[in-house]
Amino acid sequence: MSRLLPAKAVPDFTVPMTDGGKFQLSQRLGDNFTLLLFYRGMHCPICKMQLRDLQRHLGDFAKRGITVVAISMDSKDRAQKSAEEWGVADLMIGYDLGEGLARDLGLYISSRRPGSDEPKIFSEPALLLVKPDQTLYFASVQSMPFTRPSLDQLLQGIDYAIESGYPARGALA
């Protein structure tokens, strides 16, 4: 598994979206940041809550010049079903994230538990904040589905970062 480092380039990638379009990182960079939220998939009730919370905060992110997208390794059918059933129609949702790309982005990968409705393989949750120059500013990469970062706290941190010019931290890894 590779690890992205703050202040270093995030690989460009393209994924299809449930609205029929495509999300290409280099073509969708926000004025201040791009928030990439990687979620486990349709099988995850915590992801459902997190994506609903993200949708409620879309205006807060937009006011700050932040492009937001949620991405999973789910198939088109599973991603569209999630978008419809979870009530997150305003959220850009990407799907078919390949395992190789997920690993290049530093995501943890899990396999299906016997008897579950999980896909064969899927990524665990992560939040990446990418600067307009396509470098990593912030990363929260998880190996478990629980204890997601608070979006309210993230927004407070973003406000501070924008106002004070706070640099990316952890670049020495």
Secondary structure as GFF3:
##gff-version 3
##sequence-region A 1 173
A	DSSP	beta_strand	14	16	.	.	.	ID=ss1
A	DSSP	beta_strand	22	24	.	.	.	ID=ss2
A	DSSP	three_ten_helix	25	27	.	.	.	ID=ss3
A	DSSP	beta_strand	33	38	.	.	.	ID=ss4
A	DSSP	alpha_helix	45	56	.	.	.	ID=ss5
A	DSSP	alpha_helix	58	63	.	.	.	ID=ss6
A	DSSP	beta_strand	66	71	.	.	.	ID=ss7
A	DSSP	alpha_helix	76	85	.	.	.	ID=ss8
A	DSSP	beta_strand	93	94	.	.	.	ID=ss9
A	DSSP	alpha_helix	99	104	.	.	.	ID=ss10
A	DSSP	beta_strand	109	111	.	.	.	ID=ss11
A	DSSP	beta_strand	121	123	.	.	.	ID=ss12
A	DSSP	beta_strand	126	130	.	.	.	ID=ss13
A	DSSP	beta_strand	136	141	.	.	.	ID=ss14
A	DSSP	alpha_helix	151	164	.	.	.	ID=ss15
###
